[in-house]
């Protein structure tokens, strides 16, 4: 493998950077580990120490001042919509870079409808033009690829799943770890995540079998207050606890305490917390609005519609699992995640994709749809 140059660009690389930060930072680290000449550009200080990194402000004012070796080969921009990504695209073009853009679910139908008027104006004013100008788009699922095609985007699209950074995760066999009777929601506190549906479904359970529900994550204060009030209305006997967010390696303690993971989301291009839950050995309940439709067939959990009754039934089945059944599902979950979401395996696929982008005489990777 020849040594390629890749600049990873992401606006928010901090603790609150969400899914984009949790992909961009470990991808950059894995690319470096695999021998790529990798540099990292962000709008703020990365949450963790990051080699070859430069901070250019959240509005991207510092992009023009980057060293000469940045953004002149493969340039991978994570995210869309803001002035930061616009300036990154413009600077990459000025320097002659080959531009890769990952929307990270921002063009999924549910996400596009959120603040629809503002996004529609931005789409026709500049965002569609930027995406059509990109040399390659990268998505995390076939569901997201179809959404981009439905929007009329004709550029090549690579479909590459996200990896999971396992630093801090116990390497003990999952079935041997002590587990509490906890159903865990661990994600951003946001209306699209279906949290209010979860509280309703939990309240409708006939028998919780000694389980409690932990809702843990960060979010805008106004929506966090809505969630807190709904939990208060459910009453002290509801068994629901709202917990503050944790980040980095500390997040694994939350996963490893629980018995079952639940994410009743209305829109997800990938759902990194689902992959993390599986890596930690948790059976998963999630929705058909995610690309996790094979959960049931693989014996890893339940896939449902965005329906509180279906969610209640899946929760009821989960809390009634025997210890033997749980141990079997935990072992399957961890084996599945280890074989699908190890970052070095994922990063090698990215490298092959970047190599093809830089030298189109190479054969197109199997995961690239050239449009």
Steps between C-alpha positions, in 0.01 A plus 500: 500500500645837399494774758213735426432848641159555663368808680203431729286811558229531766343806656443378857758250624421562868304298754169623360592430139264204490513237229725698267771543763472137605577400140746767386741476795542120514508479119789745492679302773449171314618651170817615673549158656468335158769722352306777325640855502198618698426853622203623703323837475226600746312806609580445868744302712452124459366324808802269500861560403518485121819486295562740210199713594425868441210703646348757262196632701141384480432733207812384319676836483840331537467267202683735263799498735552123510851366429573414134473121557136519609195456273689444174437128452199308636290737714222336702245752633266365769167682516300751297283815533731740692741772387785281629436223245444756223836659569668158523359405157613831350852474645539138389407601146745793511782263602414240239380231742266215410193560712313235700188597697320293765155648585469275810124464470430871451311422178284219638130585445430563871811716540424696183148576627644643825522879446371427150454858377854603593652182357303523177635849438855385583462191279418698188727794584823304548489157664387293201761672283776413749396136516475476122848651474652245740715228348348238732229470764537250785200364691467238771210290373302404191207688651701823498633434148143468370402825673780685317400351165137598566619861537645487151866478597688325221852496638678172590392375843699262721311310771730430795375420854637681800749340734496487879786633712534233771756675722376454856271207420549193717649208309348243736247263342169684504297220655734499802456869579263586786193677363230704664137479392524821301346588165728771365431790267838663432493766230435865432188646664315609187139473378601269214634238741151393611561555872141601577379184322737303722365653819143428387581141406686440826201623697277251317706191594300239686803370686848657509647189664714713730647711219552875500534737204804729475482792257846645460634761261549865422267739323372853474389617848146571382445147372679342794248684718213350296637151559552566871142625536359195320695274736366699799147450370563124476541498879757382750406137451568506127854373538632763256820691573635791295879499518758757388710426192839332511758506224810323375607183674263574791201415278583130509412477869142597412475235228658229713260549791191448289312195379324637190550805277212697344502771232145569371623760251305657213807548280853359500747468214700249707455525877847476654354434845338181366840377381652595836225318689559186295874528559426511874281191469156658530195371312342795317149631441484756219281604209468451127605865464855370549711273276496227765232281344704181548493516882220247535628257236847506659354432846623837630174670597175650370418726206170691519303784344480839667204383703466513878305173510766310304764658721313388812481143368871491418588638843274240661675219312842641591440528875365143507815346351659235719863525605585223255327679214671826587842335516447350155392833349789684664754261353342530154489879524863537591619254235291674233629846594864390517482356149321801347613817679871477584652835397808359328278290272277800427796737446657257250180529297523879517862487380406284202224748420731802524758323280234442233389863528857622441569253219191416296695247294465268801198269512198645677452351851195276532337741747513798259191584295631718218157643421 
